[in-house]
Amino acid sequence: MRASLIQIAVDEGESVDSRRRRTASLVRDQAGADLVVLPELWTTGAFAFEEFGSAAEPLQGPTYEAMAKAASDAGVWLHAGSIPERASDGTLYNTSLFFAPSGDLAASYRKIHRFGFDKGEAVLMGAGEDLVTVRLPDTTVGVATCYDLRFPELFRGLVDAGAETLVVPAGWPERRRAHWTLLAQARAVENQAFVLACGTAGTHAGVPQAGHSIVVDPWGAVLAEAGSDEEILTVEFDPGKVATTREQFPALKDRVLGLPAPRR
Ligand SMILES: NC(=O)CCC(=O)C(=O)O
């Protein structure tokens, strides 16, 4: 399989409309790839909390329309990153859109773990409740978003649902870049799965972004890693490696479920 991770620069000097047009064109340029991945909240920036409300869209808003067309023009599976979604009851969600090569929506995922503790996304957005996987011709993809990467139980849930490739769009800050690469490798090793993690470049809301999108194989080897600037990271990988890794080193079979609480 060939995947392209488009590490978009999200800077304040560019309007959302311009970035949306530019991103659609970058997706079209990936014709021939099997899967294209965009980052989290690339229209506004993941830390531009004050813009979430004004830039929010219904699920089938302008970003959906532009990305559905770009996916079908390029003939690729497109994880179009996430948008600030305004649901019909007014609640905001950090919602990922995943399109089939036909341009039809294959799945959407509302981020479960919201970042910010008692500020930002954590108070402005609602929490998703559903785990989401998508069957591609050669692999089953499980999706998660940015801060979700810190919560291994979510990824175990995706593996239990059949995931072999874990796709994580993000807007991860430079100051915690070491966590980003470490956690991407940890999720790959413990789940014996590919991890495709696509971040943003640039600086928005005063927060320099880490970039360093990364692709890790089921043994924890880094297949490709981007630098800090806008970049398209292209990688070829063999989805069959998940089954062979799980057969040859069958650690997932040794899971002990329902461990008792510690004795006091
Ligand atoms: N947008 C996010 O979820 C940021 C997460 C983050 O900065 C961290 O986990 O550290």
The ligand as an SDF file (V2000), in Angstrom:
LIG
                    3D

 10  9  0  0  0  0  0  0  0  0999 V2000
   -4.9280   18.8010   19.8830 N   0  0  0  0  0  0  0  0  0  0  0  0
   -4.5500   17.9640   20.8240 C   0  0  0  0  0  0  0  0  0  0  0  0
   -5.2130   16.9710   21.1010 O   0  0  0  0  0  0  0  0  0  0  0  0
   -3.2580   18.2840   21.5030 C   0  0  0  0  0  0  0  0  0  0  0  0
   -2.7250   17.1560   22.3430 C   0  0  0  0  0  0  0  0  0  0  0  0
   -1.4670   17.5180   23.0500 C   0  0  0  0  0  0  0  0  0  0  0  0
   -0.9470   18.6060   22.9170 O   0  0  0  0  0  0  0  0  0  0  0  0
   -0.8480   16.5220   23.9360 C   0  0  0  0  0  0  0  0  0  0  0  0
   -1.4330   15.4470   24.1490 O   0  0  0  0  0  0  0  0  0  0  0  0
    0.2450   16.7910   24.4510 O   0  0  0  0  0  0  0  0  0  0  0  0
  1  2  1  0
  2  3  2  0
  2  4  1  0
  4  5  1  0
  5  6  1  0
  6  7  2  0
  6  8  1  0
  8  9  2  0
  8 10  1  0
M  END
$$$$
